[in-house]
Amino acid sequence: MLWRCKNAIQPHWTDRDPLPFVELYCEVIGTMKKVQWRYNKKPIKTASGLKYRQTVLPHLERGHYYSRWIDFRLRIYNATWRDTGVYVFSATSPGGQTVKETIYLDISEKKKKKRRKRKKKGANE
């Protein structure tokens, strides 16, 4: 199984409202028996669909779909700084070989530049 993941994701969070979603992405070439996502070493339940949802699609490259090149996307809904951490994607082959890839997600507040107030001429004179 050959594969790759986006290994670092840093969306900017500009206010107190959660981001609608953040998407993690991995590609696998080959046959898989099982795939799993983990967040800070704990398995993620994608079946519930409330916080996490996984999408599995054949890879599209130059207008052609590949049946053995699969894209896995994990959407994290209403993402905030609490979702920052280490995510691990693992794929297991029918023969039992497991490969893992680590993805770092950092959702931190974008620092707003402070505006300095200008003094008006003659205001202190």
FIKE-793678 format. One record per atom (N, C-alpha, C): residue in one letter; chain; atom name; z, x, y. Coordinates in steps of 0.2 Angstrom, whole numbers, plus 5000, padded with zeros to 4 digits. Layout:
BEGIN
+-----+-------+------+------+------+------+
! res ! chain ! atom !    z !    x !    y !
+-----+-------+------+------+------+------+
!   A !     A !   CA !    Z !    X !    Y !
...
+-----+-------+------+------+------+------+
***
This chain:
BEGIN
+-----+-------+------+------+------+------+
! res ! chain ! atom !    z !    x !    y !
+-----+-------+------+------+------+------+
!   M !     A !    N ! 5000 ! 5004 ! 4994 !
!   M !     A !   CA ! 5000 ! 5000 ! 5000 !
!   M !     A !    C ! 5000 ! 5004 ! 5006 !
!   L !     A !    N ! 4995 ! 5004 ! 5010 !
!   L !     A !   CA ! 4995 ! 5007 ! 5017 !
!   L !     A !    C ! 4997 ! 5002 ! 5022 !
!   W !     A !    N ! 5000 ! 5004 ! 5027 !
!   W !     A !   CA ! 5002 ! 4999 ! 5032 !
!   W !     A !    C ! 5005 ! 5003 ! 5038 !
!   R !     A !    N ! 5006 ! 4999 ! 5044 !
!   R !     A !   CA ! 5008 ! 5001 ! 5050 !
!   R !     A !    C ! 5011 ! 4996 ! 5054 !
!   C !     A !    N ! 5016 ! 4997 ! 5058 !
!   C !     A !   CA ! 5019 ! 4993 ! 5063 !
!   C !     A !    C ! 5019 ! 4995 ! 5070 !
!   K !     A !    N ! 5020 ! 4991 ! 5074 !
!   K !     A !   CA ! 5021 ! 4993 ! 5081 !
!   K !     A !    C ! 5028 ! 4995 ! 5081 !
!   N !     A !    N ! 5030 ! 5001 ! 5083 !
!   N !     A !   CA ! 5037 ! 5004 ! 5081 !
!   N !     A !    C ! 5042 ! 5003 ! 5087 !
!   A !     A !    N ! 5039 ! 5002 ! 5093 !
!   A !     A !   CA ! 5044 ! 5001 ! 5099 !
!   A !     A !    C ! 5041 ! 4996 ! 5104 !
!   I !     A !    N ! 5046 ! 4991 ! 5105 !
!   I !     A !   CA ! 5044 ! 4985 ! 5109 !
!   I !     A !    C ! 5049 ! 4985 ! 5115 !
!   Q !     A !    N ! 5047 ! 4984 ! 5121 !
!   Q !     A !   CA ! 5051 ! 4984 ! 5127 !
!   Q !     A !    C ! 5049 ! 4979 ! 5132 !
!   P !     A !    N ! 5050 ! 4972 ! 5131 !
!   P !     A !   CA ! 5048 ! 4968 ! 5136 !
!   P !     A !    C ! 5053 ! 4968 ! 5142 !
!   H !     A !    N ! 5051 ! 4966 ! 5148 !
!   H !     A !   CA ! 5055 ! 4966 ! 5153 !
!   H !     A !    C ! 5058 ! 4959 ! 5154 !
!   W !     A !    N ! 5064 ! 4959 ! 5155 !
!   W !     A !   CA ! 5068 ! 4952 ! 5156 !
!   W !     A !    C ! 5070 ! 4952 ! 5163 !
!   T !     A !    N ! 5067 ! 4947 ! 5167 !
!   T !     A !   CA ! 5068 ! 4948 ! 5174 !
!   T !     A !    C ! 5073 ! 4943 ! 5177 !
!   D !     A !    N ! 5076 ! 4938 ! 5173 !
!   D !     A !   CA ! 5081 ! 4934 ! 5175 !
!   D !     A !    C ! 5085 ! 4932 ! 5169 !
!   R !     A !    N ! 5089 ! 4927 ! 5171 !
!   R !     A !   CA ! 5094 ! 4925 ! 5165 !
!   R !     A !    C ! 5091 ! 4920 ! 5160 !
!   D !     A !    N ! 5085 ! 4917 ! 5161 !
!   D !     A !   CA ! 5082 ! 4913 ! 5156 !
!   D !     A !    C ! 5080 ! 4917 ! 5151 !
!   P !     A !    N ! 5080 ! 4914 ! 5144 !
!   P !     A !   CA ! 5077 ! 4918 ! 5139 !
!   P !     A !    C ! 5070 ! 4919 ! 5139 !
!   L !     A !    N ! 5067 ! 4924 ! 5136 !
!   L !     A !   CA ! 5060 ! 4925 ! 5136 !
!   L !     A !    C ! 5058 ! 4919 ! 5130 !
!   P !     A !    N ! 5052 ! 4916 ! 5132 !
!   P !     A !   CA ! 5050 ! 4911 ! 5127 !
!   P !     A !    C ! 5049 ! 4914 ! 5120 !
!   F !     A !    N ! 5046 ! 4920 ! 5119 !
!   F !     A !   CA ! 5046 ! 4923 ! 5112 !
!   F !     A !    C ! 5044 ! 4930 ! 5113 !
!   V !     A !    N ! 5046 ! 4934 ! 5108 !
!   V !     A !   CA ! 5044 ! 4941 ! 5108 !
!   V !     A !    C ! 5041 ! 4942 ! 5101 !
!   E !     A !    N ! 5036 ! 4945 ! 5100 !
!   E !     A !   CA ! 5032 ! 4946 ! 5094 !
!   E !     A !    C ! 5032 ! 4953 ! 5091 !
!   L !     A !    N ! 5035 ! 4954 ! 5085 !
!   L !     A !   CA ! 5034 ! 4960 ! 5081 !
!   L !     A !    C ! 5028 ! 4960 ! 5076 !
!   Y !     A !    N ! 5025 ! 4965 ! 5075 !
!   Y !     A !   CA ! 5019 ! 4965 ! 5072 !
!   Y !     A !    C ! 5018 ! 4971 ! 5067 !
!   C !     A !    N ! 5016 ! 4969 ! 5060 !
!   C !     A !   CA ! 5015 ! 4974 ! 5055 !
!   C !     A !    C ! 5008 ! 4972 ! 5051 !
!   E !     A !    N ! 5005 ! 4978 ! 5049 !
!   E !     A !   CA ! 4999 ! 4977 ! 5045 !
!   E !     A !    C ! 5000 ! 4980 ! 5038 !
!   V !     A !    N ! 4998 ! 4976 ! 5033 !
!   V !     A !   CA ! 4998 ! 4979 ! 5026 !
!   V !     A !    C ! 4991 ! 4979 ! 5023 !
!   I !     A !    N ! 4989 ! 4984 ! 5019 !
!   I !     A !   CA ! 4983 ! 4984 ! 5015 !
!   I !     A !    C ! 4985 ! 4985 ! 5008 !
!   G !     A !    N ! 4984 ! 4980 ! 5004 !
!   G !     A !   CA ! 4985 ! 4980 ! 4997 !
!   G !     A !    C ! 4988 ! 4974 ! 4995 !
!   T !     A !    N ! 4991 ! 4974 ! 4989 !
!   T !     A !   CA ! 4994 ! 4968 ! 4986 !
!   T !     A !    C ! 5001 ! 4968 ! 4986 !
!   M !     A !    N ! 5004 ! 4963 ! 4989 !
!   M !     A !   CA ! 5012 ! 4963 ! 4990 !
!   M !     A !    C ! 5015 ! 4957 ! 4985 !
!   K !     A !    N ! 5020 ! 4959 ! 4982 !
!   K !     A !   CA ! 5024 ! 4954 ! 4979 !
!   K !     A !    C ! 5029 ! 4950 ! 4983 !
!   K !     A !    N ! 5032 ! 4954 ! 4988 !
!   K !     A !   CA ! 5037 ! 4952 ! 4992 !
!   K !     A !    C ! 5037 ! 4955 ! 4999 !
!   V !     A !    N ! 5038 ! 4952 ! 5004 !
!   V !     A !   CA ! 5040 ! 4955 ! 5011 !
!   V !     A !    C ! 5046 ! 4952 ! 5014 !
!   Q !     A !    N ! 5049 ! 4956 ! 5018 !
!   Q !     A !   CA ! 5056 ! 4954 ! 5021 !
!   Q !     A !    C ! 5057 ! 4958 ! 5028 !
!   W !     A !    N ! 5059 ! 4954 ! 5032 !
!   W !     A !   CA ! 5061 ! 4956 ! 5039 !
!   W !     A !    C ! 5069 ! 4957 ! 5039 !
!   R !     A !    N ! 5072 ! 4962 ! 5042 !
!   R !     A !   CA ! 5079 ! 4963 ! 5043 !
!   R !     A !    C ! 5080 ! 4964 ! 5050 !
!   Y !     A !    N ! 5086 ! 4962 ! 5053 !
!   Y !     A !   CA ! 5088 ! 4963 ! 5059 !
!   Y !     A !    C ! 5095 ! 4966 ! 5059 !
!   N !     A !    N ! 5096 ! 4973 ! 5061 !
!   N !     A !   CA ! 5102 ! 4976 ! 5061 !
!   N !     A !    C ! 5105 ! 4976 ! 5054 !
!   K !     A !    N ! 5101 ! 4977 ! 5049 !
!   K !     A !   CA ! 5103 ! 4978 ! 5042 !
!   K !     A !    C ! 5104 ! 4971 ! 5038 !
!   K !     A !    N ! 5103 ! 4965 ! 5042 !
!   K !     A !   CA ! 5104 ! 4959 ! 5039 !
!   K !     A !    C ! 5098 ! 4955 ! 5038 !
!   P !     A !    N ! 5096 ! 4952 ! 5032 !
!   P !     A !   CA ! 5090 ! 4949 ! 5031 !
!   P !     A !    C ! 5089 ! 4943 ! 5036 !
!   I !     A !    N ! 5083 ! 4942 ! 5038 !
!   I !     A !   CA ! 5081 ! 4937 ! 5043 !
!   I !     A !    C ! 5078 ! 4931 ! 5039 !
!   K !     A !    N ! 5081 ! 4925 ! 5040 !
!   K !     A !   CA ! 5078 ! 4919 ! 5037 !
!   K !     A !    C ! 5073 ! 4916 ! 5041 !
!   T !     A !    N ! 5066 ! 4917 ! 5039 !
!   T !     A !   CA ! 5061 ! 4914 ! 5043 !
!   T !     A !    C ! 5059 ! 4907 ! 5041 !
!   A !     A !    N ! 5061 ! 4905 ! 5036 !
!   A !     A !   CA ! 5059 ! 4898 ! 5034 !
!   A !     A !    C ! 5062 ! 4892 ! 5038 !
!   S !     A !    N ! 5068 ! 4894 ! 5041 !
!   S !     A !   CA ! 5071 ! 4888 ! 5046 !
!   S !     A !    C ! 5067 ! 4887 ! 5052 !
!   G !     A !    N ! 5064 ! 4892 ! 5055 !
!   G !     A !   CA ! 5059 ! 4891 ! 5060 !
!   G !     A !    C ! 5063 ! 4890 ! 5067 !
!   L !     A !    N ! 5069 ! 4890 ! 5067 !
!   L !     A !   CA ! 5073 ! 4889 ! 5074 !
!   L !     A !    C ! 5073 ! 4895 ! 5078 !
!   K !     A !    N ! 5075 ! 4901 ! 5076 !
!   K !     A !   CA ! 5075 ! 4907 ! 5080 !
!   K !     A !    C ! 5069 ! 4912 ! 5078 !
!   Y !     A !    N ! 5068 ! 4912 ! 5071 !
!   Y !     A !   CA ! 5063 ! 4916 ! 5069 !
!   Y !     A !    C ! 5057 ! 4913 ! 5065 !
!   R !     A !    N ! 5051 ! 4915 ! 5066 !
!   R !     A !   CA ! 5045 ! 4912 ! 5063 !
!   R !     A !    C ! 5040 ! 4917 ! 5061 !
!   Q !     A !    N ! 5038 ! 4918 ! 5054 !
!   Q !     A !   CA ! 5034 ! 4923 ! 5052 !
!   Q !     A !    C ! 5027 ! 4919 ! 5051 !
!   T !     A !    N ! 5022 ! 4923 ! 5054 !
!   T !     A !   CA ! 5015 ! 4921 ! 5053 !
!   T !     A !    C ! 5011 ! 4926 ! 5048 !
!   V !     A !    N ! 5008 ! 4924 ! 5043 !
!   V !     A !   CA ! 5004 ! 4929 ! 5039 !
!   V !     A !    C ! 4997 ! 4927 ! 5039 !
!   L !     A !    N ! 4992 ! 4932 ! 5041 !
!   L !     A !   CA ! 4985 ! 4930 ! 5042 !
!   L !     A !    C ! 4981 ! 4936 ! 5039 !
!   P !     A !    N ! 4975 ! 4935 ! 5037 !
!   P !     A !   CA ! 4971 ! 4940 ! 5035 !
!   P !     A !    C ! 4969 ! 4944 ! 5042 !
!   H !     A !    N ! 4968 ! 4951 ! 5041 !
!   H !     A !   CA ! 4967 ! 4955 ! 5047 !
!   H !     A !    C ! 4959 ! 4953 ! 5050 !
!   L !     A !    N ! 4959 ! 4953 ! 5056 !
!   L !     A !   CA ! 4952 ! 4952 ! 5059 !
!   L !     A !    C ! 4950 ! 4958 ! 5063 !
!   E !     A !    N ! 4945 ! 4961 ! 5061 !
!   E !     A !   CA ! 4942 ! 4967 ! 5064 !
!   E !     A !    C ! 4935 ! 4967 ! 5064 !
!   R !     A !    N ! 4932 ! 4968 ! 5071 !
!   R !     A !   CA ! 4925 ! 4967 ! 5072 !
!   R !     A !    C ! 4922 ! 4961 ! 5069 !
!   G !     A !    N ! 4925 ! 4955 ! 5070 !
!   G !     A !   CA ! 4922 ! 4949 ! 5068 !
!   G !     A !    C ! 4922 ! 4948 ! 5061 !
!   H !     A !    N ! 4926 ! 4952 ! 5057 !
!   H !     A !   CA ! 4926 ! 4951 ! 5050 !
!   H !     A !    C ! 4934 ! 4950 ! 5047 !
!   Y !     A !    N ! 4935 ! 4945 ! 5043 !
!   Y !     A !   CA ! 4942 ! 4945 ! 5040 !
!   Y !     A !    C ! 4942 ! 4949 ! 5034 !
!   Y !     A !    N ! 4948 ! 4952 ! 5033 !
!   Y !     A !   CA ! 4949 ! 4956 ! 5027 !
!   Y !     A !    C ! 4954 ! 4953 ! 5023 !
!   S !     A !    N ! 4953 ! 4951 ! 5016 !
!   S !     A !   CA ! 4957 ! 4948 ! 5012 !
!   S !     A !    C ! 4963 ! 4952 ! 5010 !
!   R !     A !    N ! 4962 ! 4958 ! 5009 !
!   R !     A !   CA ! 4968 ! 4963 ! 5007 !
!   R !     A !    C ! 4971 ! 4967 ! 5013 !
!   W !     A !    N ! 4969 ! 4965 ! 5019 !
!   W !     A !   CA ! 4972 ! 4968 ! 5025 !
!   W !     A !    C ! 4975 ! 4963 ! 5028 !
!   I !     A !    N ! 4982 ! 4963 ! 5028 !
!   I !     A !   CA ! 4986 ! 4957 ! 5030 !
!   I !     A !    C ! 4990 ! 4958 ! 5036 !
!   D !     A !    N ! 4990 ! 4954 ! 5041 !
!   D !     A !   CA ! 4994 ! 4955 ! 5047 !
!   D !     A !    C ! 5000 ! 4950 ! 5046 !
!   F !     A !    N ! 5006 ! 4953 ! 5048 !
!   F !     A !   CA ! 5013 ! 4950 ! 5048 !
!   F !     A !    C ! 5015 ! 4950 ! 5055 !
!   R !     A !    N ! 5017 ! 4944 ! 5057 !
!   R !     A !   CA ! 5020 ! 4943 ! 5064 !
!   R !     A !    C ! 5026 ! 4940 ! 5064 !
!   L !     A !    N ! 5031 ! 4942 ! 5067 !
!   L !     A !   CA ! 5038 ! 4939 ! 5067 !
!   L !     A !    C ! 5039 ! 4937 ! 5074 !
!   R !     A !    N ! 5040 ! 4931 ! 5076 !
!   R !     A !   CA ! 5041 ! 4928 ! 5082 !
!   R !     A !    C ! 5049 ! 4927 ! 5083 !
!   I !     A !    N ! 5052 ! 4930 ! 5088 !
!   I !     A !   CA ! 5059 ! 4928 ! 5090 !
!   I !     A !    C ! 5059 ! 4924 ! 5096 !
!   Y !     A !    N ! 5061 ! 4918 ! 5095 !
!   Y !     A !   CA ! 5061 ! 4913 ! 5100 !
!   Y !     A !    C ! 5067 ! 4913 ! 5105 !
!   N !     A !    N ! 5066 ! 4912 ! 5111 !
!   N !     A !   CA ! 5072 ! 4912 ! 5116 !
!   N !     A !    C ! 5075 ! 4918 ! 5116 !
!   A !     A !    N ! 5071 ! 4924 ! 5116 !
!   A !     A !   CA ! 5074 ! 4931 ! 5116 !
!   A !     A !    C ! 5078 ! 4933 ! 5122 !
!   T !     A !    N ! 5084 ! 4936 ! 5121 !
!   T !     A !   CA ! 5088 ! 4939 ! 5126 !
!   T !     A !    C ! 5090 ! 4946 ! 5124 !
!   W !     A !    N ! 5094 ! 4949 ! 5128 !
!   W !     A !   CA ! 5097 ! 4955 ! 5127 !
!   W !     A !    C ! 5100 ! 4955 ! 5120 !
!   R !     A !    N ! 5103 ! 4950 ! 5118 !
!   R !     A !   CA ! 5107 ! 4949 ! 5111 !
!   R !     A !    C ! 5102 ! 4951 ! 5105 !
!   D !     A !    N ! 5095 ! 4950 ! 5106 !
!   D !     A !   CA ! 5090 ! 4951 ! 5101 !
!   D !     A !    C ! 5088 ! 4959 ! 5101 !
!   T !     A !    N ! 5091 ! 4963 ! 5105 !
!   T !     A !   CA ! 5089 ! 4970 ! 5105 !
!   T !     A !    C ! 5092 ! 4973 ! 5099 !
!   G !     A !    N ! 5089 ! 4977 ! 5096 !
!   G !     A !   CA ! 5091 ! 4981 ! 5090 !
!   G !     A !    C ! 5086 ! 4984 ! 5086 !
!   V !     A !    N ! 5088 ! 4985 ! 5079 !
!   V !     A !   CA ! 5083 ! 4988 ! 5075 !
!   V !     A !    C ! 5081 ! 4983 ! 5070 !
!   Y !     A !    N ! 5074 ! 4982 ! 5069 !
!   Y !     A !   CA ! 5071 ! 4977 ! 5064 !
!   Y !     A !    C ! 5068 ! 4982 ! 5059 !
!   V !     A !    N ! 5068 ! 4979 ! 5053 !
!   V !     A !   CA ! 5065 ! 4983 ! 5048 !
!   V !     A !    C ! 5060 ! 4978 ! 5044 !
!   F !     A !    N ! 5054 ! 4980 ! 5043 !
!   F !     A !   CA ! 5049 ! 4976 ! 5039 !
!   F !     A !    C ! 5049 ! 4980 ! 5032 !
!   S !     A !    N ! 5049 ! 4976 ! 5027 !
!   S !     A !   CA ! 5048 ! 4980 ! 5020 !
!   S !     A !    C ! 5043 ! 4976 ! 5016 !
!   A !     A !    N ! 5039 ! 4979 ! 5012 !
!   A !     A !   CA ! 5034 ! 4976 ! 5008 !
!   A !     A !    C ! 5035 ! 4979 ! 5001 !
!   T !     A !    N ! 5035 ! 4975 ! 4996 !
!   T !     A !   CA ! 5036 ! 4977 ! 4989 !
!   T !     A !    C ! 5030 ! 4975 ! 4985 !
!   S !     A !    N ! 5027 ! 4980 ! 4982 !
!   S !     A !   CA ! 5021 ! 4980 ! 4978 !
!   S !     A !    C ! 5023 ! 4976 ! 4971 !
!   P !     A !    N ! 5018 ! 4974 ! 4967 !
!   P !     A !   CA ! 5019 ! 4971 ! 4961 !
!   P !     A !    C ! 5022 ! 4976 ! 4956 !
!   G !     A !    N ! 5021 ! 4982 ! 4957 !
!   G !     A !   CA ! 5024 ! 4987 ! 4952 !
!   G !     A !    C ! 5031 ! 4989 ! 4954 !
!   G !     A !    N ! 5034 ! 4986 ! 4960 !
!   G !     A !   CA ! 5041 ! 4987 ! 4962 !
!   G !     A !    C ! 5042 ! 4992 ! 4967 !
!   Q !     A !    N ! 5036 ! 4995 ! 4970 !
!   Q !     A !   CA ! 5037 ! 5000 ! 4975 !
!   Q !     A !    C ! 5038 ! 4997 ! 4982 !
!   T !     A !    N ! 5043 ! 4999 ! 4985 !
!   T !     A !   CA ! 5045 ! 4996 ! 4992 !
!   T !     A !    C ! 5044 ! 5001 ! 4997 !
!   V !     A !    N ! 5040 ! 4999 ! 5002 !
!   V !     A !   CA ! 5040 ! 5003 ! 5008 !
!   V !     A !    C ! 5043 ! 5000 ! 5014 !
!   K !     A !    N ! 5046 ! 5004 ! 5019 !
!   K !     A !   CA ! 5049 ! 5001 ! 5025 !
!   K !     A !    C ! 5047 ! 5004 ! 5031 !
!   E !     A !    N ! 5047 ! 5000 ! 5036 !
!   E !     A !   CA ! 5045 ! 5002 ! 5043 !
!   E !     A !    C ! 5050 ! 5000 ! 5048 !
!   T !     A !    N ! 5052 ! 5004 ! 5052 !
!   T !     A !   CA ! 5057 ! 5002 ! 5057 !
!   T !     A !    C ! 5054 ! 5000 ! 5064 !
!   I !     A !    N ! 5056 ! 4995 ! 5067 !
!   I !     A !   CA ! 5054 ! 4993 ! 5074 !
!   I !     A !    C ! 5060 ! 4993 ! 5078 !
!   Y !     A !    N ! 5060 ! 4996 ! 5084 !
!   Y !     A !   CA ! 5065 ! 4996 ! 5089 !
!   Y !     A !    C ! 5063 ! 4991 ! 5094 !
!   L !     A !    N ! 5068 ! 4986 ! 5096 !
!   L !     A !   CA ! 5066 ! 4981 ! 5101 !
!   L !     A !    C ! 5072 ! 4982 ! 5106 !
!   D !     A !    N ! 5070 ! 4983 ! 5112 !
!   D !     A !   CA ! 5074 ! 4983 ! 5118 !
!   D !     A !    C ! 5072 ! 4978 ! 5123 !
!   I !     A !    N ! 5077 ! 4973 ! 5124 !
!   I !     A !   CA ! 5076 ! 4968 ! 5129 !
!   I !     A !    C ! 5081 ! 4969 ! 5134 !
!   S !     A !    N ! 5079 ! 4973 ! 5140 !
!   S !     A !   CA ! 5084 ! 4974 ! 5145 !
!   S !     A !    C ! 5082 ! 4971 ! 5151 !
!   E !     A !    N ! 5086 ! 4970 ! 5156 !
!   E !     A !   CA ! 5085 ! 4968 ! 5162 !
!   E !     A !    C ! 5081 ! 4973 ! 5166 !
!   K !     A !    N ! 5075 ! 4970 ! 5170 !
!   K !     A !   CA ! 5071 ! 4975 ! 5174 !
!   K !     A !    C ! 5075 ! 4975 ! 5180 !
!   K !     A !    N ! 5076 ! 4981 ! 5182 !
!   K !     A !   CA ! 5080 ! 4983 ! 5188 !
!   K !     A !    C ! 5076 ! 4981 ! 5195 !
!   K !     A !    N ! 5079 ! 4977 ! 5199 !
!   K !     A !   CA ! 5076 ! 4974 ! 5205 !
!   K !     A !    C ! 5078 ! 4980 ! 5210 !
!   K !     A !    N ! 5073 ! 4981 ! 5214 !
!   K !     A !   CA ! 5074 ! 4986 ! 5219 !
!   K !     A !    C ! 5077 ! 4983 ! 5225 !
!   K !     A !    N ! 5082 ! 4986 ! 5227 !
!   K !     A !   CA ! 5086 ! 4983 ! 5233 !
!   K !     A !    C ! 5083 ! 4985 ! 5239 !
!   R !     A !    N ! 5082 ! 4980 ! 5243 !
!   R !     A !   CA ! 5079 ! 4980 ! 5250 !
!   R !     A !    C ! 5085 ! 4982 ! 5255 !
!   R !     A !    N ! 5083 ! 4987 ! 5259 !
!   R !     A !   CA ! 5088 ! 4990 ! 5264 !
!   R !     A !    C ! 5086 ! 4985 ! 5270 !
!   K !     A !    N ! 5091 ! 4983 ! 5273 !
!   K !     A !   CA ! 5091 ! 4979 ! 5279 !
!   K !     A !    C ! 5090 ! 4984 ! 5285 !
!   R !     A !    N ! 5085 ! 4983 ! 5289 !
!   R !     A !   CA ! 5083 ! 4987 ! 5295 !
!   R !     A !    C ! 5087 ! 4984 ! 5301 !
!   K !     A !    N ! 5090 ! 4989 ! 5304 !
!   K !     A !   CA ! 5093 ! 4987 ! 5310 !
!   K !     A !    C ! 5088 ! 4986 ! 5316 !
!   K !     A !    N ! 5090 ! 4981 ! 5320 !
!   K !     A !   CA ! 5085 ! 4979 ! 5325 !
!   K !     A !    C ! 5087 ! 4984 ! 5331 !
!   K !     A !    N ! 5082 ! 4986 ! 5335 !
!   K !     A !   CA ! 5083 ! 4990 ! 5340 !
!   K !     A !    C ! 5087 ! 4987 ! 5346 !
!   G !     A !    N ! 5092 ! 4990 ! 5348 !
!   G !     A !   CA ! 5096 ! 4987 ! 5354 !
!   G !     A !    C ! 5101 ! 4982 ! 5351 !
!   A !     A !    N ! 5102 ! 4981 ! 5345 !
!   A !     A !   CA ! 5107 ! 4977 ! 5342 !
!   A !     A !    C ! 5114 ! 4980 ! 5343 !
!   N !     A !    N ! 5115 ! 4986 ! 5343 !
!   N !     A !   CA ! 5121 ! 4990 ! 5343 !
!   N !     A !    C ! 5122 ! 4993 ! 5350 !
!   E !     A !    N ! 5118 ! 4992 ! 5354 !
!   E !     A !   CA ! 5118 ! 4996 ! 5361 !
!   E !     A !    C ! 5122 ! 4992 ! 5366 !
+-----+-------+------+------+------+------+
***
